[in-house]
Amino acid sequence: MTLYEGTAGKDYEISGIYVENNITRRLEALGLNDKTVIHMMTKKKHGAMIIKVRGTRLALGKHIAKAIEVKECKA
């Protein structure tokens, strides 16, 4: 599933990022790599969301969220 399809309040593990190379490199520099666990804090109607990665909050738009493949973490 994509991060865009996720639910606020849940944890997810990244399994792949499929967006332009320059954006991929920037996301990796911010800590979004394969097998990184993220927490989706909020999700807006039009696709914008706030996630928490390694203690840092990041805002992502719909275009990027649809390009990040994730799987739900079992707690």
PQR file with spaces between the fields and no chain letter, atoms N, CA, C, O and H, PARSE charges and radii, in Angstrom:
ATOM       1  N    MET     1       0.838   -1.176    0.000 -0.4000 1.5000
ATOM       2  CA   MET     1       0.000    0.000    0.000 -0.0000 2.0000
ATOM       3  C    MET     1       0.884    1.239    0.000  0.5500 1.7000
ATOM       4  O    MET     1       2.069    1.164    0.321 -0.5500 1.4000
ATOM       5  N    THR     2       0.312    2.362   -0.356 -0.4000 1.5000
ATOM       6  CA   THR     2       1.075    3.610   -0.337 -0.0000 2.0000
ATOM       7  C    THR     2       0.826    4.337    0.976  0.5500 1.7000
ATOM       8  O    THR     2      -0.154    4.070    1.671 -0.5500 1.4000
ATOM       9  H    THR     2      -0.651    2.424   -0.617  0.4000 1.0000
ATOM      10  N    LEU     3       1.713    5.248    1.303 -0.4000 1.5000
ATOM      11  CA   LEU     3       1.552    6.042    2.518 -0.0000 2.0000
ATOM      12  C    LEU     3       0.265    6.857    2.449  0.5500 1.7000
ATOM      13  O    LEU     3      -0.380    7.087    3.472 -0.5500 1.4000
ATOM      14  H    LEU     3       2.509    5.465    0.739  0.4000 1.0000
ATOM      15  N    TYR     4      -0.109    7.294    1.255 -0.4000 1.5000
ATOM      16  CA   TYR     4      -1.333    8.064    1.065 -0.0000 2.0000
ATOM      17  C    TYR     4      -2.578    7.271    1.502  0.5500 1.7000
ATOM      18  O    TYR     4      -3.564    7.862    1.944 -0.5500 1.4000
ATOM      19  H    TYR     4       0.415    7.108    0.424  0.4000 1.0000
ATOM      20  N    GLU     5      -2.531    5.957    1.381 -0.4000 1.5000
ATOM      21  CA   GLU     5      -3.660    5.102    1.755 -0.0000 2.0000
ATOM      22  C    GLU     5      -3.684    4.782    3.244  0.5500 1.7000
ATOM      23  O    GLU     5      -4.622    4.150    3.730 -0.5500 1.4000
ATOM      24  H    GLU     5      -1.730    5.477    1.022  0.4000 1.0000
ATOM      25  N    GLY     6      -2.659    5.213    3.968 -0.4000 1.5000
ATOM      26  CA   GLY     6      -2.552    4.919    5.390 -0.0000 2.0000
ATOM      27  C    GLY     6      -3.542    5.699    6.240  0.5500 1.7000
ATOM      28  O    GLY     6      -4.269    6.568    5.760 -0.5500 1.4000
ATOM      29  H    GLY     6      -1.897    5.726    3.573  0.4000 1.0000
ATOM      30  N    THR     7      -3.541    5.354    7.521 -0.4000 1.5000
ATOM      31  CA   THR     7      -4.452    5.958    8.482 -0.0000 2.0000
ATOM      32  C    THR     7      -3.660    6.728    9.532  0.5500 1.7000
ATOM      33  O    THR     7      -2.616    6.268    9.995 -0.5500 1.4000
ATOM      34  H    THR     7      -2.950    4.648    7.912  0.4000 1.0000
ATOM      35  N    ALA     8      -4.160    7.891    9.900 -0.4000 1.5000
ATOM      36  CA   ALA     8      -3.497    8.703   10.935 -0.0000 2.0000
ATOM      37  C    ALA     8      -3.469    7.944   12.251  0.5500 1.7000
ATOM      38  O    ALA     8      -4.428    7.261   12.610 -0.5500 1.4000
ATOM      39  H    ALA     8      -5.008    8.265    9.524  0.4000 1.0000
ATOM      40  N    GLY     9      -2.355    8.072   12.968 -0.4000 1.5000
ATOM      41  CA   GLY     9      -2.212    7.426   14.266 -0.0000 2.0000
ATOM      42  C    GLY     9      -1.545    6.066   14.222  0.5500 1.7000
ATOM      43  O    GLY     9      -1.340    5.451   15.268 -0.5500 1.4000
ATOM      44  H    GLY     9      -1.575    8.627   12.677  0.4000 1.0000
ATOM      45  N    LYS    10      -1.202    5.580   13.038 -0.4000 1.5000
ATOM      46  CA   LYS    10      -0.592    4.257   12.916 -0.0000 2.0000
ATOM      47  C    LYS    10       0.868    4.364   12.502  0.5500 1.7000
ATOM      48  O    LYS    10       1.306    5.378   11.958 -0.5500 1.4000
ATOM      49  H    LYS    10      -1.369    6.079   12.188  0.4000 1.0000
ATOM      50  N    ASP    11       1.611    3.291   12.774 -0.4000 1.5000
ATOM      51  CA   ASP    11       3.016    3.208   12.390 -0.0000 2.0000
ATOM      52  C    ASP    11       3.154    2.364   11.132  0.5500 1.7000
ATOM      53  O    ASP    11       2.444    1.376   10.946 -0.5500 1.4000
ATOM      54  H    ASP    11       1.255    2.468   13.217  0.4000 1.0000
ATOM      55  N    TYR    12       4.091    2.779   10.265 -0.4000 1.5000
ATOM      56  CA   TYR    12       4.338    2.085    9.004 -0.0000 2.0000
ATOM      57  C    TYR    12       5.831    1.936    8.774  0.5500 1.7000
ATOM      58  O    TYR    12       6.630    2.745    9.246 -0.5500 1.4000
ATOM      59  H    TYR    12       4.667    3.582   10.416  0.4000 1.0000
ATOM      60  N    GLU    13       6.196    0.892    8.042 -0.4000 1.5000
ATOM      61  CA   GLU    13       7.585    0.677    7.648 -0.0000 2.0000
ATOM      62  C    GLU    13       7.698    0.915    6.155  0.5500 1.7000
ATOM      63  O    GLU    13       6.920    0.368    5.373 -0.5500 1.4000
ATOM      64  H    GLU    13       5.547    0.236    7.659  0.4000 1.0000
ATOM      65  N    ILE    14       8.662    1.728    5.758 -0.4000 1.5000
ATOM      66  CA   ILE    14       8.844    2.051    4.342 -0.0000 2.0000
ATOM      67  C    ILE    14       9.426    0.852    3.612  0.5500 1.7000
ATOM      68  O    ILE    14      10.399    0.250    4.067 -0.5500 1.4000
ATOM      69  H    ILE    14       9.294    2.173    6.393  0.4000 1.0000
ATOM      70  N    SER    15       8.827    0.510    2.480 -0.4000 1.5000
ATOM      71  CA   SER    15       9.343   -0.589    1.664 -0.0000 2.0000
ATOM      72  C    SER    15       9.864   -0.113    0.313  0.5500 1.7000
ATOM      73  O    SER    15      10.469   -0.896   -0.418 -0.5500 1.4000
ATOM      74  H    SER    15       8.036    0.999    2.111  0.4000 1.0000
ATOM      75  N    GLY    16       9.642    1.153   -0.034 -0.4000 1.5000
ATOM      76  CA   GLY    16      10.168    1.685   -1.285 -0.0000 2.0000
ATOM      77  C    GLY    16       9.700    3.107   -1.532  0.5500 1.7000
ATOM      78  O    GLY    16       8.598    3.495   -1.147 -0.5500 1.4000
ATOM      79  H    GLY    16       9.150    1.790    0.560  0.4000 1.0000
ATOM      80  N    ILE    17      10.568    3.878   -2.188 -0.4000 1.5000
ATOM      81  CA   ILE    17      10.228    5.255   -2.554 -0.0000 2.0000
ATOM      82  C    ILE    17      10.381    5.362   -4.067  0.5500 1.7000
ATOM      83  O    ILE    17      11.468    5.144   -4.601 -0.5500 1.4000
ATOM      84  H    ILE    17      11.464    3.563   -2.501  0.4000 1.0000
ATOM      85  N    TYR    18       9.290    5.698   -4.758 -0.4000 1.5000
ATOM      86  CA   TYR    18       9.274    5.702   -6.222 -0.0000 2.0000
ATOM      87  C    TYR    18       8.865    7.072   -6.749  0.5500 1.7000
ATOM      88  O    TYR    18       7.746    7.254   -7.227 -0.5500 1.4000
ATOM      89  H    TYR    18       8.406    5.875   -4.324  0.4000 1.0000
ATOM      90  N    VAL    19       9.774    8.025   -6.657 -0.4000 1.5000
ATOM      91  CA   VAL    19       9.543    9.392   -7.104 -0.0000 2.0000
ATOM      92  C    VAL    19      10.821    9.860   -7.802  0.5500 1.7000
ATOM      93  O    VAL    19      11.800    9.116   -7.851 -0.5500 1.4000
ATOM      94  H    VAL    19      10.684    7.877   -6.268  0.4000 1.0000
ATOM      95  N    GLU    20      10.827   11.059   -8.333 -0.4000 1.5000
ATOM      96  CA   GLU    20      11.984   11.560   -9.059 -0.0000 2.0000
ATOM      97  C    GLU    20      13.255   11.452   -8.215  0.5500 1.7000
ATOM      98  O    GLU    20      13.199   11.532   -6.988 -0.5500 1.4000
ATOM      99  H    GLU    20      10.032   11.664   -8.293  0.4000 1.0000
ATOM     100  N    ASN    21      14.405   11.269   -8.881 -0.4000 1.5000
ATOM     101  CA   ASN    21      15.671   11.041   -8.175 -0.0000 2.0000
ATOM     102  C    ASN    21      16.036   12.157   -7.207  0.5500 1.7000
ATOM     103  O    ASN    21      16.490   11.884   -6.096 -0.5500 1.4000
ATOM     104  H    ASN    21      14.450   11.204   -9.878  0.4000 1.0000
ATOM     105  N    ASN    22      15.846   13.404   -7.611 -0.4000 1.5000
ATOM     106  CA   ASN    22      16.232   14.496   -6.709 -0.0000 2.0000
ATOM     107  C    ASN    22      15.362   14.514   -5.456  0.5500 1.7000
ATOM     108  O    ASN    22      15.856   14.828   -4.373 -0.5500 1.4000
ATOM     109  H    ASN    22      15.478   13.625   -8.514  0.4000 1.0000
ATOM     110  N    ILE    23      14.098   14.189   -5.580 -0.4000 1.5000
ATOM     111  CA   ILE    23      13.210   14.130   -4.413 -0.0000 2.0000
ATOM     112  C    ILE    23      13.558   12.921   -3.559  0.5500 1.7000
ATOM     113  O    ILE    23      13.551   13.008   -2.331 -0.5500 1.4000
ATOM     114  H    ILE    23      13.697   13.934   -6.460  0.4000 1.0000
ATOM     115  N    THR    24      13.864   11.790   -4.198 -0.4000 1.5000
ATOM     116  CA   THR    24      14.250   10.595   -3.458 -0.0000 2.0000
ATOM     117  C    THR    24      15.491   10.860   -2.609  0.5500 1.7000
ATOM     118  O    THR    24      15.543   10.482   -1.439 -0.5500 1.4000
ATOM     119  H    THR    24      13.870   11.720   -5.196  0.4000 1.0000
ATOM     120  N    ARG    25      16.481   11.507   -3.201 -0.4000 1.5000
ATOM     121  CA   ARG    25      17.710   11.814   -2.448 -0.0000 2.0000
ATOM     122  C    ARG    25      17.417   12.730   -1.267  0.5500 1.7000
ATOM     123  O    ARG    25      17.979   12.546   -0.187 -0.5500 1.4000
ATOM     124  H    ARG    25      16.439   11.814   -4.151  0.4000 1.0000
ATOM     125  N    ARG    26      16.550   13.704   -1.459 -0.4000 1.5000
ATOM     126  CA   ARG    26      16.195   14.622   -0.367 -0.0000 2.0000
ATOM     127  C    ARG    26      15.463   13.883    0.752  0.5500 1.7000
ATOM     128  O    ARG    26      15.744   14.111    1.929 -0.5500 1.4000
ATOM     129  H    ARG    26      16.094   13.853   -2.336  0.4000 1.0000
ATOM     130  N    LEU    27      14.533   13.006    0.399 -0.4000 1.5000
ATOM     131  CA   LEU    27      13.816   12.238    1.413 -0.0000 2.0000
ATOM     132  C    LEU    27      14.764   11.323    2.179  0.5500 1.7000
ATOM     133  O    LEU    27      14.637   11.172    3.394 -0.5500 1.4000
ATOM     134  H    LEU    27      14.305   12.821   -0.557  0.4000 1.0000
ATOM     135  N    GLU    28      15.711   10.713    1.473 -0.4000 1.5000
ATOM     136  CA   GLU    28      16.692    9.860    2.139 -0.0000 2.0000
ATOM     137  C    GLU    28      17.563   10.676    3.088  0.5500 1.7000
ATOM     138  O    GLU    28      17.908   10.198    4.168 -0.5500 1.4000
ATOM     139  H    GLU    28      15.814   10.836    0.486  0.4000 1.0000
ATOM     140  N    ALA    29      17.924   11.894    2.705 -0.4000 1.5000
ATOM     141  CA   ALA    29      18.709   12.764    3.580 -0.0000 2.0000
ATOM     142  C    ALA    29      17.919   13.149    4.838  0.5500 1.7000
ATOM     143  O    ALA    29      18.506   13.410    5.888 -0.5500 1.4000
ATOM     144  H    ALA    29      17.644   12.282    1.827  0.4000 1.0000
ATOM     145  N    LEU    30      16.608   13.182    4.725 -0.4000 1.5000
ATOM     146  CA   LEU    30      15.750   13.495    5.870 -0.0000 2.0000
ATOM     147  C    LEU    30      15.462   12.265    6.733  0.5500 1.7000
ATOM     148  O    LEU    30      14.813   12.377    7.773 -0.5500 1.4000
ATOM     149  H    LEU    30      16.132   12.970    3.871  0.4000 1.0000
ATOM     150  N    GLY    31      15.940   11.093    6.305 -0.4000 1.5000
ATOM     151  CA   GLY    31      15.771    9.878    7.106 -0.0000 2.0000
ATOM     152  C    GLY    31      14.742    8.906    6.589  0.5500 1.7000
ATOM     153  O    GLY    31      14.487    7.892    7.239 -0.5500 1.4000
ATOM     154  H    GLY    31      16.467   11.002    5.460  0.4000 1.0000
ATOM     155  N    LEU    32      14.139    9.171    5.445 -0.4000 1.5000
ATOM     156  CA   LEU    32      13.147    8.266    4.875 -0.0000 2.0000
ATOM     157  C    LEU    32      13.855    7.261    3.966  0.5500 1.7000
ATOM     158  O    LEU    32      14.042    7.510    2.775 -0.5500 1.4000
ATOM     159  H    LEU    32      14.347    9.995    4.917  0.4000 1.0000
ATOM     160  N    ASN    33      14.242    6.134    4.539 -0.4000 1.5000
ATOM     161  CA   ASN    33      14.923    5.068    3.806 -0.0000 2.0000
ATOM     162  C    ASN    33      14.110    3.793    3.923  0.5500 1.7000
ATOM     163  O    ASN    33      13.174    3.722    4.721 -0.5500 1.4000
ATOM     164  H    ASN    33      14.090    5.933    5.507  0.4000 1.0000
ATOM     165  N    ASP    34      14.459    2.781    3.133 -0.4000 1.5000
ATOM     166  CA   ASP    34      13.802    1.480    3.253 -0.0000 2.0000
ATOM     167  C    ASP    34      13.952    0.958    4.680  0.5500 1.7000
ATOM     168  O    ASP    34      15.001    1.106    5.307 -0.5500 1.4000
ATOM     169  H    ASP    34      15.219    2.838    2.485  0.4000 1.0000
ATOM     170  N    LYS    35      12.883    0.345    5.173 -0.4000 1.5000
ATOM     171  CA   LYS    35      12.800   -0.259    6.508 -0.0000 2.0000
ATOM     172  C    LYS    35      12.766    0.751    7.645  0.5500 1.7000
ATOM     173  O    LYS    35      12.845    0.363    8.811 -0.5500 1.4000
ATOM     174  H    LYS    35      12.031    0.224    4.663  0.4000 1.0000
ATOM     175  N    THR    36      12.648    2.041    7.331 -0.4000 1.5000
ATOM     176  CA   THR    36      12.491    3.060    8.371 -0.0000 2.0000
ATOM     177  C    THR    36      11.046    3.044    8.851  0.5500 1.7000
ATOM     178  O    THR    36      10.117    3.008    8.044 -0.5500 1.4000
ATOM     179  H    THR    36      12.584    2.356    6.384  0.4000 1.0000
ATOM     180  N    VAL    37      10.861    3.070   10.162 -0.4000 1.5000
ATOM     181  CA   VAL    37       9.516    3.108   10.742 -0.0000 2.0000
ATOM     182  C    VAL    37       9.106    4.568   10.903  0.5500 1.7000
ATOM     183  O    VAL    37       9.852    5.383   11.447 -0.5500 1.4000
ATOM     184  H    VAL    37      11.615    3.100   10.818  0.4000 1.0000
ATOM     185  N    ILE    38       7.914    4.877   10.423 -0.4000 1.5000
ATOM     186  CA   ILE    38       7.376    6.229   10.535 -0.0000 2.0000
ATOM     187  C    ILE    38       6.018    6.175   11.228  0.5500 1.7000
ATOM     188  O    ILE    38       5.342    5.147   11.217 -0.5500 1.4000
ATOM     189  H    ILE    38       7.309    4.215    9.981  0.4000 1.0000
ATOM     190  N    HIS    39       5.634    7.285   11.823 -0.4000 1.5000
ATOM     191  CA   HIS    39       4.322    7.398   12.472 -0.0000 2.0000
ATOM     192  C    HIS    39       3.534    8.487   11.760  0.5500 1.7000
ATOM     193  O    HIS    39       3.992    9.625   11.666 -0.5500 1.4000
ATOM     194  H    HIS    39       6.184    8.120   11.832  0.4000 1.0000
ATOM     195  N    MET    40       2.357    8.148   11.259 -0.4000 1.5000
ATOM     196  CA   MET    40       1.514    9.144   10.601 -0.0000 2.0000
ATOM     197  C    MET    40       0.737    9.883   11.679  0.5500 1.7000
ATOM     198  O    MET    40      -0.107    9.307   12.365 -0.5500 1.4000
ATOM     199  H    MET    40       1.984    7.223   11.335  0.4000 1.0000
ATOM     200  N    MET    41       1.035   11.164   11.816 -0.4000 1.5000
ATOM     201  CA   MET    41       0.413   11.969   12.864 -0.0000 2.0000
ATOM     202  C    MET    41      -0.954   12.499   12.437  0.5500 1.7000
ATOM     203  O    MET    41      -1.945   12.298   13.140 -0.5500 1.4000
ATOM     204  H    MET    41       1.721   11.632   11.258  0.4000 1.0000
ATOM     205  N    THR    42      -1.012   13.179   11.284 -0.4000 1.5000
ATOM     206  CA   THR    42      -2.281   13.715   10.792 -0.0000 2.0000
ATOM     207  C    THR    42      -2.377   13.512    9.285  0.5500 1.7000
ATOM     208  O    THR    42      -1.370   13.351    8.595 -0.5500 1.4000
ATOM     209  H    THR    42      -0.207   13.343   10.713  0.4000 1.0000
ATOM     210  N    LYS    43      -3.592   13.525    8.802 -0.4000 1.5000
ATOM     211  CA   LYS    43      -3.839   13.402    7.371 -0.0000 2.0000
ATOM     212  C    LYS    43      -5.006   14.312    7.014  0.5500 1.7000
ATOM     213  O    LYS    43      -6.086   14.203    7.594 -0.5500 1.4000
ATOM     214  H    LYS    43      -4.410   13.656    9.362  0.4000 1.0000
ATOM     215  N    LYS    44      -4.786   15.204    6.064 -0.4000 1.5000
ATOM     216  CA   LYS    44      -5.820   16.145    5.635 -0.0000 2.0000
ATOM     217  C    LYS    44      -6.610   15.568    4.462  0.5500 1.7000
ATOM     218  O    LYS    44      -6.164   14.621    3.813 -0.5500 1.4000
ATOM     219  H    LYS    44      -3.909   15.293    5.593  0.4000 1.0000
ATOM     220  N    LYS    45      -7.772   16.136    4.195 -0.4000 1.5000
ATOM     221  CA   LYS    45      -8.646   15.667    3.114 -0.0000 2.0000
ATOM     222  C    LYS    45      -7.978   15.694    1.748  0.5500 1.7000
ATOM     223  O    LYS    45      -8.165   14.776    0.950 -0.5500 1.4000
ATOM     224  H    LYS    45      -8.134   16.904    4.722  0.4000 1.0000
ATOM     225  N    HIS    46      -7.203   16.734    1.471 -0.4000 1.5000
ATOM     226  CA   HIS    46      -6.628   16.898    0.137 -0.0000 2.0000
ATOM     227  C    HIS    46      -5.273   16.228   -0.024  0.5500 1.7000
ATOM     228  O    HIS    46      -4.578   16.477   -1.009 -0.5500 1.4000
ATOM     229  H    HIS    46      -7.051   17.479    2.120  0.4000 1.0000
ATOM     230  N    GLY    47      -4.879   15.374    0.933 -0.4000 1.5000
ATOM     231  CA   GLY    47      -3.679   14.572    0.771 -0.0000 2.0000
ATOM     232  C    GLY    47      -2.475   14.986    1.569  0.5500 1.7000
ATOM     233  O    GLY    47      -1.567   14.176    1.754 -0.5500 1.4000
ATOM     234  H    GLY    47      -5.443   15.171    1.734  0.4000 1.0000
ATOM     235  N    ALA    48      -2.422   16.213    2.053 -0.4000 1.5000
ATOM     236  CA   ALA    48      -1.278   16.631    2.856 -0.0000 2.0000
ATOM     237  C    ALA    48      -1.290   15.875    4.184  0.5500 1.7000
ATOM     238  O    ALA    48      -2.350   15.614    4.755 -0.5500 1.4000
ATOM     239  H    ALA    48      -3.160   16.870    1.903  0.4000 1.0000
ATOM     240  N    MET    49      -0.105   15.530    4.662 -0.4000 1.5000
ATOM     241  CA   MET    49      -0.020   14.792    5.921 -0.0000 2.0000
ATOM     242  C    MET    49       1.239   15.175    6.671  0.5500 1.7000
ATOM     243  O    MET    49       2.200   15.686    6.097 -0.5500 1.4000
ATOM     244  H    MET    49       0.756   15.742    4.199  0.4000 1.0000
ATOM     245  N    ILE    50       1.209   14.916    7.971 -0.4000 1.5000
ATOM     246  CA   ILE    50       2.385   15.125    8.810 -0.0000 2.0000
ATOM     247  C    ILE    50       2.776   13.768    9.360  0.5500 1.7000
ATOM     248  O    ILE    50       1.960   13.044    9.931 -0.5500 1.4000
ATOM     249  H    ILE    50       0.428   14.501    8.437  0.4000 1.0000
ATOM     250  N    ILE    51       4.064   13.439    9.171 -0.4000 1.5000
ATOM     251  CA   ILE    51       4.579   12.180    9.686 -0.0000 2.0000
ATOM     252  C    ILE    51       5.721   12.472   10.648  0.5500 1.7000
ATOM     253  O    ILE    51       6.317   13.549   10.623 -0.5500 1.4000
ATOM     254  H    ILE    51       4.727   14.027    8.707  0.4000 1.0000
ATOM     255  N    LYS    52       6.011   11.496   11.494 -0.4000 1.5000
ATOM     256  CA   LYS    52       7.125   11.623   12.426 -0.0000 2.0000
ATOM     257  C    LYS    52       8.152   10.560   12.069  0.5500 1.7000
ATOM     258  O    LYS    52       7.848    9.367   12.033 -0.5500 1.4000
ATOM     259  H    LYS    52       5.527   10.621   11.515  0.4000 1.0000
ATOM     260  N    VAL    53       9.387   11.019   11.802 -0.4000 1.5000
ATOM     261  CA   VAL    53      10.478   10.130   11.412 -0.0000 2.0000
ATOM     262  C    VAL    53      11.653   10.402   12.327  0.5500 1.7000
ATOM     263  O    VAL    53      12.199   11.505   12.331 -0.5500 1.4000
ATOM     264  H    VAL    53       9.633   11.988   11.832  0.4000 1.0000
ATOM     265  N    ARG    54      12.046    9.407   13.100 -0.4000 1.5000
ATOM     266  CA   ARG    54      13.210    9.524   13.985 -0.0000 2.0000
ATOM     267  C    ARG    54      13.173   10.800   14.822  0.5500 1.7000
ATOM     268  O    ARG    54      14.187   11.482   14.968 -0.5500 1.4000
ATOM     269  H    ARG    54      11.603    8.511   13.097  0.4000 1.0000
ATOM     270  N    GLY    55      11.999   11.118   15.373 -0.4000 1.5000
ATOM     271  CA   GLY    55      11.858   12.271   16.247 -0.0000 2.0000
ATOM     272  C    GLY    55      11.614   13.593   15.557  0.5500 1.7000
ATOM     273  O    GLY    55      11.459   14.614   16.227 -0.5500 1.4000
ATOM     274  H    GLY    55      11.176   10.564   15.256  0.4000 1.0000
ATOM     275  N    THR    56      11.573   13.604   14.224 -0.4000 1.5000
ATOM     276  CA   THR    56      11.365   14.833   13.463 -0.0000 2.0000
ATOM     277  C    THR    56      10.035   14.777   12.725  0.5500 1.7000
ATOM     278  O    THR    56       9.706   13.762   12.112 -0.5500 1.4000
ATOM     279  H    THR    56      11.698   12.774   13.679  0.4000 1.0000
ATOM     280  N    ARG    57       9.272   15.862   12.780 -0.4000 1.5000
ATOM     281  CA   ARG    57       8.006   15.939   12.055 -0.0000 2.0000
ATOM     282  C    ARG    57       8.250   16.470   10.651  0.5500 1.7000
ATOM     283  O    ARG    57       8.974   17.448   10.465 -0.5500 1.4000
ATOM     284  H    ARG    57       9.540   16.687   13.278  0.4000 1.0000
ATOM     285  N    LEU    58       7.643   15.820    9.663 -0.4000 1.5000
ATOM     286  CA   LEU    58       7.751   16.233    8.267 -0.0000 2.0000
ATOM     287  C    LEU    58       6.362   16.340    7.661  0.5500 1.7000
ATOM     288  O    LEU    58       5.483   15.531    7.955 -0.5500 1.4000
ATOM     289  H    LEU    58       7.055   15.025    9.814  0.4000 1.0000
ATOM     290  N    ALA    59       6.172   17.337    6.818 -0.4000 1.5000
ATOM     291  CA   ALA    59       4.921   17.476    6.072 -0.0000 2.0000
ATOM     292  C    ALA    59       5.165   16.970    4.655  0.5500 1.7000
ATOM     293  O    ALA    59       6.151   17.339    4.018 -0.5500 1.4000
ATOM     294  H    ALA    59       6.887   17.995    6.579  0.4000 1.0000
ATOM     295  N    LEU    60       4.267   16.129    4.170 -0.4000 1.5000
ATOM     296  CA   LEU    60       4.358   15.579    2.819 -0.0000 2.0000
ATOM     297  C    LEU    60       3.079   15.880    2.058  0.5500 1.7000
ATOM     298  O    LEU    60       1.987   15.863    2.625 -0.5500 1.4000
ATOM     299  H    LEU    60       3.466   15.830    4.688  0.4000 1.0000
ATOM     300  N    GLY    61       3.222   16.151    0.787 -0.4000 1.5000
ATOM     301  CA   GLY    61       2.061   16.366   -0.072 -0.0000 2.0000
ATOM     302  C    GLY    61       1.573   15.050   -0.661  0.5500 1.7000
ATOM     303  O    GLY    61       2.203   14.003   -0.510 -0.5500 1.4000
ATOM     304  H    GLY    61       4.110   16.164    0.326  0.4000 1.0000
ATOM     305  N    LYS    62       0.445   15.135   -1.330 -0.4000 1.5000
ATOM     306  CA   LYS    62      -0.206   13.969   -1.928 -0.0000 2.0000
ATOM     307  C    LYS    62       0.698   13.274   -2.946  0.5500 1.7000
ATOM     308  O    LYS    62       0.783   12.046   -2.953 -0.5500 1.4000
ATOM     309  H    LYS    62      -0.066   15.985   -1.452  0.4000 1.0000
ATOM     310  N    HIS    63       1.372   14.039   -3.805 -0.4000 1.5000
ATOM     311  CA   HIS    63       2.230   13.469   -4.855 -0.0000 2.0000
ATOM     312  C    HIS    63       3.324   12.584   -4.258  0.5500 1.7000
ATOM     313  O    HIS    63       3.567   11.482   -4.750 -0.5500 1.4000
ATOM     314  H    HIS    63       1.303   15.037   -3.799  0.4000 1.0000
ATOM     315  N    ILE    64       3.972   13.055   -3.218 -0.4000 1.5000
ATOM     316  CA   ILE    64       5.051   12.284   -2.593 -0.0000 2.0000
ATOM     317  C    ILE    64       4.476   11.123   -1.791  0.5500 1.7000
ATOM     318  O    ILE    64       5.027   10.023   -1.832 -0.5500 1.4000
ATOM     319  H    ILE    64       3.774   13.950   -2.819  0.4000 1.0000
ATOM     320  N    ALA    65       3.392   11.338   -1.070 -0.4000 1.5000
ATOM     321  CA   ALA    65       2.798   10.280   -0.258 -0.0000 2.0000
ATOM     322  C    ALA    65       2.337    9.094   -1.110  0.5500 1.7000
ATOM     323  O    ALA    65       2.404    7.946   -0.669 -0.5500 1.4000
ATOM     324  H    ALA    65       2.945   12.231   -1.037  0.4000 1.0000
ATOM     325  N    LYS    66       1.872    9.371   -2.326 -0.4000 1.5000
ATOM     326  CA   LYS    66       1.445    8.290   -3.216 -0.0000 2.0000
ATOM     327  C    LYS    66       2.631    7.509   -3.791  0.5500 1.7000
ATOM     328  O    LYS    66       2.451    6.408   -4.310 -0.5500 1.4000
ATOM     329  H    LYS    66       1.818   10.303   -2.684  0.4000 1.0000
ATOM     330  N    ALA    67       3.840    8.070   -3.701 -0.4000 1.5000
ATOM     331  CA   ALA    67       5.029    7.426   -4.259 -0.0000 2.0000
ATOM     332  C    ALA    67       5.824    6.649   -3.220  0.5500 1.7000
ATOM     333  O    ALA    67       6.851    6.057   -3.553 -0.5500 1.4000
ATOM     334  H    ALA    67       3.987    8.965   -3.279  0.4000 1.0000
ATOM     335  N    ILE    68       5.372    6.636   -1.964 -0.4000 1.5000
ATOM     336  CA   ILE    68       6.071    5.915   -0.904 -0.0000 2.0000
ATOM     337  C    ILE    68       5.284    4.656   -0.562  0.5500 1.7000
ATOM     338  O    ILE    68       4.153    4.729   -0.082 -0.5500 1.4000
ATOM     339  H    ILE    68       4.538    7.116   -1.693  0.4000 1.0000
ATOM     340  N    GLU    69       5.894    3.500   -0.814 -0.4000 1.5000
ATOM     341  CA   GLU    69       5.277    2.214   -0.486 -0.0000 2.0000
ATOM     342  C    GLU    69       5.575    1.883    0.968  0.5500 1.7000
ATOM     343  O    GLU    69       6.715    2.018    1.414 -0.5500 1.4000
ATOM     344  H    GLU    69       6.813    3.440   -1.204  0.4000 1.0000
ATOM     345  N    VAL    70       4.559    1.449    1.712 -0.4000 1.5000
ATOM     346  CA   VAL    70       4.728    1.123    3.118 -0.0000 2.0000
ATOM     347  C    VAL    70       3.980   -0.174    3.452  0.5500 1.7000
ATOM     348  O    VAL    70       3.129   -0.647    2.699 -0.5500 1.4000
ATOM     349  H    VAL    70       3.633    1.339    1.350  0.4000 1.0000
ATOM     350  N    LYS    71       4.334   -0.716    4.603 -0.4000 1.5000
ATOM     351  CA   LYS    71       3.537   -1.812    5.171 -0.0000 2.0000
ATOM     352  C    LYS    71       3.307   -1.488    6.631  0.5500 1.7000
ATOM     353  O    LYS    71       4.164   -0.890    7.283 -0.5500 1.4000
ATOM     354  H    LYS    71       5.025   -0.332    5.215  0.4000 1.0000
ATOM     355  N    GLU    72       2.165   -1.877    7.143 -0.4000 1.5000
ATOM     356  CA   GLU    72       1.801   -1.543    8.503 -0.0000 2.0000
ATOM     357  C    GLU    72       2.641   -2.336    9.485  0.5500 1.7000
ATOM     358  O    GLU    72       2.865   -3.532    9.297 -0.5500 1.4000
ATOM     359  H    GLU    72       1.469   -2.363    6.614  0.4000 1.0000
ATOM     360  N    CYS    73       3.108   -1.667   10.540 -0.4000 1.5000
ATOM     361  CA   CYS    73       3.900   -2.324   11.583 -0.0000 2.0000
ATOM     362  C    CYS    73       2.958   -3.027   12.540  0.5500 1.7000
ATOM     363  O    CYS    73       1.910   -2.496   12.906 -0.5500 1.4000
ATOM     364  H    CYS    73       2.926   -0.696   10.693  0.4000 1.0000
ATOM     365  N    LYS    74       3.337   -4.201   12.930 -0.4000 1.5000
ATOM     366  CA   LYS    74       2.577   -4.950   13.941 -0.0000 2.0000
ATOM     367  C    LYS    74       3.142   -4.591   15.300  0.5500 1.7000
ATOM     368  O    LYS    74       4.336   -4.751   15.552 -0.5500 1.4000
ATOM     369  H    LYS    74       4.188   -4.633   12.632  0.4000 1.0000
ATOM     370  N    ALA    75       2.267   -4.099   16.182 -0.4000 1.5000
ATOM     371  CA   ALA    75       2.745   -3.655   17.507 -0.0000 2.0000
ATOM     372  C    ALA    75       2.730   -4.735   18.526  0.5500 1.7000
ATOM     373  O    ALA    75       3.104   -4.503   19.676 -0.5500 1.4000
ATOM     374  H    ALA    75       1.296   -3.969   15.977  0.4000 1.0000
